């Protein structure tokens, strides 16, 4: 039983290499969408996304309702909400109620009513249908993934299975199979919601406070560009690690399957030592990359994003102090900025999970995309 030597993976050293590697990742995503998600699952995914977008819009309006409440409770400033002001003046004339008192009261009433309607009624209905379609989609996607990967594996000829045994084997496919299910669920549910809940507050901030929107554009550009850099390093660094891990698991599985030969030759301790060497060859670079280098990068990126967020909050507080905006308007600024930062952090974690799983899924795709090994002639000889 010869030890399997991990093959070296191409390292990205230029923009052309990066472009090629990025195209490989995009091709993998398109392959998963085409092969492993059925038409019924795609339809359900679009419906779930509509519910997610609607929920994101309603949740982004909640800080505005509470801003109206705060303005109504603050009797030391005038109310500048045109709709509430005109409605209150009309009610005051009809019921002969003091305009100032009714204006502040109506701010509180309308704000609290808006919050209750959005969070209790509309929010619960949307969450109900979102959860329902989510479970239906999980059911459809799980079977399609199991069925299609098995079909692609079975369609290869026996010669291909024997000649490509290093890649086209159960241990290699199982790792990709497990991770593709995890990434499917993460992208279709968590990532779509995260992106939506970051874009909607960003758009609201641009509409209401364009000056702050410029700072948020800078925050988004830094996050995206840094993410592209991290993606480049993950693919170039983790491909050799993936080969090393595959060699370790294959070596261990072969020894377990051939226990008679190991026991007959009294090689138990020797095999443990050999497995230890293969394990360290895979685990030490893996630990150093994810635990040290990658972790340092995302912490630096988070520090820059947090600094920009703090600057936005300081700007909002100064605007209130200088009477440029009302006190209640500070709540949407803080809430939307917080939502953007939190969802960027969530997107960073999901990006980490995606990058971690991508090499295994790409390896499974390459194995299942091998030629079937049987040439079918268009003009067979009778």
HELIX and SHEET records of a PDB file:
HELIX    1   1 UNK A   15  UNK A   35  1                                  21    
HELIX    2   2 UNK A   39  UNK A   73  1                                  35    
HELIX    3   3 UNK A   82  UNK A   95  1                                  14    
HELIX    4   4 UNK A   99  UNK A  116  1                                  18    
HELIX    5   5 UNK A  117  UNK A  122  3                                   6    
HELIX    6   6 UNK A  123  UNK A  154  1                                  32    
HELIX    7   7 UNK A  158  UNK A  163  1                                   6    
HELIX    8   8 UNK A  170  UNK A  185  1                                  16    
HELIX    9   9 UNK A  186  UNK A  191  3                                   6    
HELIX   10  10 UNK A  192  UNK A  208  1                                  17    
HELIX   11  11 UNK A  210  UNK A  257  1                                  48    
HELIX   12  12 UNK A  259  UNK A  264  1                                   6    
HELIX   13  13 UNK A  268  UNK A  288  1                                  21    
HELIX   14  14 UNK A  289  UNK A  294  3                                   6    
HELIX   15  15 UNK A  295  UNK A  321  1                                  27    
HELIX   16  16 UNK A  329  UNK A  368  1                                  40    
END                                                                             
